[in-house]
Amino acid sequence: MNMQLDPHVKAVFDDIVAHTPDIGPTPSGDVVHLHPGRSPQGRRWLAVAAAAIVVVGVGALVAIQRPDAETPDVAPATQPPSPGVETAAVAPGGMMLFDPLPETLANAVVTADPGPDPVAIPAAPERDWVLRWYTATMDQPELHPHLEVRAVSTNHPIEPLTVDDATAITVRGGDGWLYDDPFRSGRSVAFHDGETMFVLTGYQLSDDDLLLAAENTFLADSSSVGAVVDSAAVPAGLVERAVGTGFESQFLPLESQQHPSPMMHWGAGEISVFLQTITEDSALVPLHRLGYDTVTDTTVHDQPAFVTTIASQPTYVGVTWSQNGITYLLGSNGLVSDLAVDYANRLRLATSSEWSNLVDEFPSRDDLDPAIATDTTIVFEVPVTGVDAETESTTVRDDSATPTTSETPHLDGMITTFENLGTGESLTLIDTDGVTVMARYEPTTTAQYCVDLSLDGFTGPACGDREAWSDGQTTFGIPSLDRTHKLVGQIVPDSVNVVTTSDGRTITPVSNVWWDTTPIDSTTTYTLYTADGAPTEVPSPIDIDE
Amino acid sequence: MHQHRTPEHNAADEHVDVAWRTHAPAAMRFATAVVGPIDAHDVATTAFLRVTQQPDWTDIEHFDRYLIRAVRNEAQDLYRQRRRRWQRDLLAVRPEASTDPLPDVDLLRAVASLSVKQRSVVFLAYWHDMTEAEIAETLDVTRSTVHRTLARARIALRKALT
């Protein structure tokens, strides 16, 4: 134990523990809303602007018999490993490294994320979609009829993004929609039943087939998770293949939660590359061909591989292959297909010590976020009059104006920032002094509104659904790569036109965004002012600073 | 503590009651150390319910450790849900409605800035005086993970003392 730290840290915890609440009566089952599975994490580092974003469910409930994260669980290599890499010392999850490093990534910003801890018993996420695939074949399944069934626990129906073009239908006596999948070539049925939202997307299937399947789609019994189609209603020729989780176009079989699933990201200007590993049955690899606009076969490390592209995101190229029981996805932005394959071929298995060093040297966002979260306070609910944002003159606080809680706060601006964007498009909101903030609208089954942030080479996204951004509580922030300073900011309603800081500065929001860079250890209070002369209350995101 | 008992309580309920009375204090302390007094009760009770609603929960060996891990996991969930909501960490460990002077504001901030994983390990190391091996066993992680986590946390904490 560190002699210098020891008494001080103990004293801090003594003080904290002294405020431990009384345990109260034995809790009963009705104090929390219980779901049949695990909760979603979204802990993943998300590759900026990359299409294949991954959210892996791990979780809250059962963390028993965790496999040793330091112990490689990959099968012995079937190909000769690179010199100096012994199979016994392979990195968890079979993570690979560039060898040699492509020149374009020589100065890249790197992050290494070990991913969620493996679990002994895979379970479905509580608040994220569970996907189940039915395909006609596993040989080029994208060329044949297939059906994706998604389910998520929610009390409210989730309207399709293309609701204006959707046909209102009745499914099992309730409201539903029939519409073209706005991002892929499929046709979807969405409906809400009980506390579950169901979405079935069929490819090369008739509307009649799809509607029949929807009418007969229910939550799985206790032996499985997610939704299943009653066997009699499964479109002819289709066979259930796998159930799992996923986000965007990446599918993650449930069983993959039992293994490490690390990820690395390299960002160098307009080029970004990420490598995701998934331990899964190699028979399921063809499922990763689904959901893309083009799939082209190739080879990587002498193994069958395929290149995937997405029409709505033309800068994205993905390369997927299976090796030693691990499925690798190299995703890229800014590379042409041949170069992406070349990059994949430059990868070699990392050793466990190399990986440990990388994780230490390039921590993931999970380790970086809390440092920012600690020292910044944002104050809301300050109605004022007479504020002139441009001249910063005569700020007169109208204390007589009593803030009132509005059922419909001025939130239009927040969403307008995103909704002016087309699918997959990015809009640069800020690009100055080493800071870039880009808005990105990634509507999938659940609309995701993202802000891609960059501060002196460290990049990261903040994504959320409409509700998350509209509640007026969502801020964003990242540290600089050297962790000497931080970028903080927020998307605000049109009505907010001045932000003042506790150290006497004034910030004018641009494009519904205000931002600030301060030393990482600084403590700053931000106060938002409106100038419409009327009390305008933005819901308080946090307790007001004392 | 007041227990609401009714004639309908069966043996299973009795097991749950006993488990709660026996293990909740330690779980609640751990939750307080990791997420603070405001959220501690929710986190601890949710974790307890999740564990005891498993069909074979009475067969769990070392229930105390198992519950600590469940609390840790629940805390991580809470943290992730709120990751964009700033000031959470500071509020989480700041004793509310207290007139007691804080022992060391800078160090408190440093503790607050630790991730859930780091705070869990630091609490067990510094308050429970557990060895790295004991922490690894309690949290069901490897010793090297504990060692690395502690090393990182100490760097952050030491900065607060300089």
Chai-1 contact restraints between the chains, C-beta under 6 A:
chainA,res_idxA,chainB,res_idxB,connection_type,confidence,min_distance_angstrom,max_distance_angstrom,comment,restraint_id
A,L5,B,L157,contact,1.0,0.0,6.0,A-B,restraint_1
A,H8,B,D104,contact,1.0,0.0,6.0,A-B,restraint_2
A,H8,B,L107,contact,1.0,0.0,6.0,A-B,restraint_3
A,V9,B,Y126,contact,1.0,0.0,6.0,A-B,restraint_4
A,K10,B,Y126,contact,1.0,0.0,6.0,A-B,restraint_5
A,A11,B,P103,contact,1.0,0.0,6.0,A-B,restraint_6
A,V12,B,P103,contact,1.0,0.0,6.0,A-B,restraint_7
A,V12,B,L107,contact,1.0,0.0,6.0,A-B,restraint_8
A,V12,B,L108,contact,1.0,0.0,6.0,A-B,restraint_9
A,V12,B,V111,contact,1.0,0.0,6.0,A-B,restraint_10
A,F13,B,A33,contact,1.0,0.0,6.0,A-B,restraint_11
A,F13,B,F123,contact,1.0,0.0,6.0,A-B,restraint_12
A,F13,B,W127,contact,1.0,0.0,6.0,A-B,restraint_13
A,D15,B,P103,contact,1.0,0.0,6.0,A-B,restraint_14
A,I16,B,A33,contact,1.0,0.0,6.0,A-B,restraint_15
A,I16,B,V93,contact,1.0,0.0,6.0,A-B,restraint_16
A,V17,B,R29,contact,1.0,0.0,6.0,A-B,restraint_17
A,V17,B,T32,contact,1.0,0.0,6.0,A-B,restraint_18
A,H19,B,P37,contact,1.0,0.0,6.0,A-B,restraint_19
A,H19,B,P95,contact,1.0,0.0,6.0,A-B,restraint_20
A,T20,B,M28,contact,1.0,0.0,6.0,A-B,restraint_21
A,T20,B,R29,contact,1.0,0.0,6.0,A-B,restraint_22
A,T20,B,T32,contact,1.0,0.0,6.0,A-B,restraint_23
A,P21,B,P37,contact,1.0,0.0,6.0,A-B,restraint_24
A,P21,B,A40,contact,1.0,0.0,6.0,A-B,restraint_25
A,P21,B,H41,contact,1.0,0.0,6.0,A-B,restraint_26
A,I23,B,A24,contact,1.0,0.0,6.0,A-B,restraint_27
A,I23,B,P25,contact,1.0,0.0,6.0,A-B,restraint_28
A,I23,B,M28,contact,1.0,0.0,6.0,A-B,restraint_29
A,P25,B,Q3,contact,1.0,0.0,6.0,A-B,restraint_30
A,P25,B,H4,contact,1.0,0.0,6.0,A-B,restraint_31
A,T26,B,V16,contact,1.0,0.0,6.0,A-B,restraint_32
A,T26,B,D17,contact,1.0,0.0,6.0,A-B,restraint_33
A,T26,B,W20,contact,1.0,0.0,6.0,A-B,restraint_34
A,P27,B,T45,contact,1.0,0.0,6.0,A-B,restraint_35
A,P27,B,F48,contact,1.0,0.0,6.0,A-B,restraint_36
A,P27,B,L49,contact,1.0,0.0,6.0,A-B,restraint_37
A,V32,B,T46,contact,1.0,0.0,6.0,A-B,restraint_38
A,V32,B,L49,contact,1.0,0.0,6.0,A-B,restraint_39
A,S39,B,D77,contact,1.0,0.0,6.0,A-B,restraint_40
A,Q41,B,R80,contact,1.0,0.0,6.0,A-B,restraint_41
A,R43,B,R80,contact,1.0,0.0,6.0,A-B,restraint_42
A,A60,B,N73,contact,1.0,0.0,6.0,A-B,restraint_43
A,A60,B,E74,contact,1.0,0.0,6.0,A-B,restraint_44
A,A60,B,D77,contact,1.0,0.0,6.0,A-B,restraint_45
A,L61,B,R50,contact,1.0,0.0,6.0,A-B,restraint_46
A,A63,B,R69,contact,1.0,0.0,6.0,A-B,restraint_47
A,A63,B,N73,contact,1.0,0.0,6.0,A-B,restraint_48
A,A63,B,D140,contact,1.0,0.0,6.0,A-B,restraint_49
A,R66,B,D140,contact,1.0,0.0,6.0,A-B,restraint_50
A,D68,B,T142,contact,1.0,0.0,6.0,A-B,restraint_51
A,A69,B,T142,contact,1.0,0.0,6.0,A-B,restraint_52
A,E70,B,T142,contact,1.0,0.0,6.0,A-B,restraint_53
A,E70,B,S144,contact,1.0,0.0,6.0,A-B,restraint_54
A,D367,B,S115,contact,1.0,0.0,6.0,A-B,restraint_55
A,D369,B,R83,contact,1.0,0.0,6.0,A-B,restraint_56
A,P370,B,D89,contact,1.0,0.0,6.0,A-B,restraint_57
A,P370,B,S113,contact,1.0,0.0,6.0,A-B,restraint_58
A,P370,B,S115,contact,1.0,0.0,6.0,A-B,restraint_59
A,A371,B,S113,contact,1.0,0.0,6.0,A-B,restraint_60
A,A373,B,W86,contact,1.0,0.0,6.0,A-B,restraint_61
A,A373,B,D89,contact,1.0,0.0,6.0,A-B,restraint_62
A,T374,B,D89,contact,1.0,0.0,6.0,A-B,restraint_63
A,T374,B,L90,contact,1.0,0.0,6.0,A-B,restraint_64
A,T374,B,R109,contact,1.0,0.0,6.0,A-B,restraint_65
A,T374,B,A112,contact,1.0,0.0,6.0,A-B,restraint_66
A,T374,B,S113,contact,1.0,0.0,6.0,A-B,restraint_67
A,T376,B,W86,contact,1.0,0.0,6.0,A-B,restraint_68
A,T377,B,Q87,contact,1.0,0.0,6.0,A-B,restraint_69
A,T474,B,R84,contact,1.0,0.0,6.0,A-B,restraint_70
A,T475,B,R84,contact,1.0,0.0,6.0,A-B,restraint_71
A,T475,B,W86,contact,1.0,0.0,6.0,A-B,restraint_72
A,I542,B,Q87,contact,1.0,0.0,6.0,A-B,restraint_73
